[in-house]
Amino acid sequence: MQYQVPQFIEVEDKIFGQLTFKQFIYIAGGAGLSFLIYKTLSSLLLSAIPILLVMGFSLALAWGKLYKRFPLIQVLEWAFKYVTSAKLYIWKKVDRVPTDNPIQEAKQYASIMVPKISDSKLKDLTWSLDIKESMYTNKNQK
């Protein structure tokens, strides 16, 4: 038995002429808000700038995309969530306090034994394993 598989599921259907339902709602909402601004201010000269702003925003919501991929309403939603959510800062810089006695600090680092590089890869491998084992046992003893 054959079934028809839907294709182009990310393309919205055109319901109102060449407009999708979302585009129609954004434009109708902008037009309605513009009408309310016009009636409230009762002068076309005073209400021209707010009407242009509202209609420009509603047209941007209807057709605007960021990087030709993300709808403007989704970008605004992400921005709102970012502003209202708690931020977690993990990395914090710790300032090093210089020591008064640099000789003591040099002696501390001089006590660390650094072996010579050998030609044998097997010796290098066993040395690194011994060091890791001694570091692991030193951490567990503390």
N, C-alpha and C positions, 0 to 999 in steps of 0.2 A: 504494500500500500504506500502510495506517495503522499507526502505532506508538503504543503507550500511553506517555505521558510521565509519569514519577513526579512526584507533587505532595506538598507538605508534607514535604520531605526533611530539614528541621531538627527535626521532631518525632520523638522517639525512641519506639520501639515498647514497649508495656507487655508485659513477659514474665512477671513474677511477680505476678499479681493486678493491683493498681493501681500497681506499681513497675516502673521501667525496670531494665535490668541494672545500670547504675551505682549507682542508688539502693539496689538490693538488696545489692550488694557493700559499700557504705558502711555500711549498717545491720547486715549480717551481721558485718562486721569489727569494728564498735563493740560488738556483742553478744558476740562472741568475746573481745575484749580485756576487756570488763567481767567476763565469766566467769573469765578468768585472774586479774584483780585480786581477785575475790571468793574464789577458791581460795587465792591467795597470802596474803591478809591473814586469812583464815579467820574473820572477824567481819563481819557485815553492818553493824554500827555504824561500824567503822573504814573499811570499803570503800565506804560510801554516797556520800561526797563525790567520790572519784575516779571511781566508776561514773557518777555524774550528769554529771561533766565530760566523760568519754569519750562517753557517749551523746548529750549535748548537741552535742558537736563532730561526731559522726557524723551526727546529724540535720541539723545546719547544712550539712554537706557534701552531704547527699542533696537537700535542698530549698532551701538558702540561695542567694539571688541578690543581687548588688549593683546597685542602681538598677533592679531588676526586669529586668535584662538579662544581666549577667555571672555565670556560676556561681562559687560561692565557691572551688572548687578551681582555677579559672583565675586568680582574683585572688591566691590564695596562690602560685601558680606565678610570676606576674608579680612579686610582692613578693620571692620568693626570688631570681629572676634579677636584680632591681634591687640587692638587698643584696650578692650575690656578684659582680656584674660591676664592671669598672673604670669609674670615672667620668671624664668629660672636661669640665673647666671651661675655657671659652674666654675669657670676659670677665674681665679682671683690671684693677682700678682702679689707675691710675698717679697718685700724688700729685704735684701741681705744686709745685716748689720756688720760693718767692718770690725774686725777684732783689733784690740789694742796691741797685741803681740803677734806680729806676722811670723816671727821665728817659730813660735809654738804651732801655728797653723801649718807651716812648712814641714815641721817634724811629724805632724800627724799624717800628712799625705806621704811623707817619705817612708813611713812604717809599712805602707802597703807594698807588698812584694809583687813586682811585675816580671814574669819570666821572659826569657829571650825567645824570639821566634825561631822555631826549629824547622828543619826540612821535612820532618815526618808529619804527615797529616794525622796519623793515628795518635801521636803524642799530643798534638794540639787538641784533638777531640777529647782525649782522656783528661787533659788538664782542665778544659772547660767544664767537663762533667764534674770533676772534683771540686772546682770552685763553686759551682752551683749547689752541690751537695753541702759544702761547708757553709754557704750562705743560708741554705734552708735550715740546717741544724742550729745555726746561730740565732736565727729568728725564732725558732721554737723554744730555745732555752731561755730567752728573755721573758 
